Amino acid sequence: MTTRRTTNRTGVDYALLLAVIVLITLGLIMVYSATFPVTKDPLHYLKRQLLWVVLGAAALAVAARIDLRFVRRMAPTLMGVAFLALVAVLAIGVAKGNAQSWFGDGSVQPSEFAKLAFIIYIAAWLASKGDEIRDVTYGLVPFAILLGVVTGLIVLEPDLGAAVLVLITAGSMFFIAGAEISQLIIGLLTGVPALLAIILTSDYARARVQVFLHPEADLQGAGYQVHTILVALRMGGLFGRGLGAGTQKLVDPLVHHTDTIFAVIGEEMGLVGCLIVIGLFLFIAYRGLRVAFRAQDTFGTLLALGVTCWFAYQAIVHVAVNTATLPFTGLTLPFVSYGGSSLVSCMAGLGLLLNVSRTGVERKFRSSAPFAFGWRNGRPRLSSAHRRG
């Protein structure tokens, strides 16, 4: 008589999906609230955002059902397409403000899709390397070269916010996959000076840092945007002035529905509304880590971890910028801000996260878990048992 071993599947994480649906719904409301007073057609931006929601929903549905083994095989192709797009936008892209980051009428931003493609590629690459990533020759050097090329292209647009986001997301994946602490120290010792050199040699970046350090020095010029968002948050108080009743969005209407939509939320929904948004992102981060913990193989673990870090880090940077905690960058608030490329790529990433949850297995937190945040031989790493899986 034989005994059949059964594995309890976790199924699709509907709580994660529901949290994102709430954010998307809130985003539609806030995009309309931020734009209806400043356009001839009050529904112009809302209708366009609804179109992107439909396209994003299609991308989510496909990503949630596609075979993850196929996604893993397609990782080099996706990365190649993203690389060509990043090169092409520097040659034939549309310039808006100080950046040349868009195609067409300015609604397609290749760096947004490059984030997802890079996460998929890094997850596949790290999963194939196994314990070799602890070897500098096979791990740190090729990882640093690839990361440097991708972030370098994004910096040339220039889009420092997206470049830093890609950098810290990939670094987190490398760390969890088993990189030695010494490799991370080497990366910091080379990466931080490189970032400082970029800031010092770029008028665009240097100006952003100057405004961050001394926003009161030029309230009629470069520091005006920072001043406006802080006034909006202060005027919102505890419960806000009410939906549609905000006034600071009228002062600088060009970015309030994209880069500073958190300030609009703060003014119209108050501190309570801001805390609800932050709470939703904390919940998404928790559910994403839970999905990664229960993934059935190393690729699924790293993919789920990368997507979760992307959403969490981008939300953190957006909120930090809107509270003058970090220098101003052009990062949107995932699922909330207006922007087709950002929304569609985020929803596709969510689809992959739900895909991993659909094929995940029930686990107890123990030494054979997919990953552990405790120190093991001086480093956090994926467990050997999970690597074999």
Secondary structure, DSSP 8 states (H G I E B T S, - for coil): --------B----HHHHHHHHHHHHHHHHHHHHHHGGGSSSTTHHHHHHHHHHHHHHHHHHHHHHS-HHHHHHHHHHHHHHHHHHHHHHHHH-EEETTEEEEBTTTTB-HHHHHHHHHHHHHHHHHHHHGGGGGSTTTTHHHHHHHHHHHHHHHHTTT-HHHHHHHHHHHHHHHHHHT--HHHHHHHHHHHHHHHHHHHHH-HHHHHHHHHHH-GGGGTTTTTHHHHHHHHHHHHHTTT-S-TT--SGGGTSTTTTTTTTHHHHHHHHHHHHHHHHHHHHHHHHHHHHHHHHHT-SSHHHHHHHHHHHHHHHHHHHHHHHHHTTSS-------TTTSS-HHHHHHHHHHHHHHHHHHHT-B---SSTTSSB--S-BTTB--B-HHHHH-
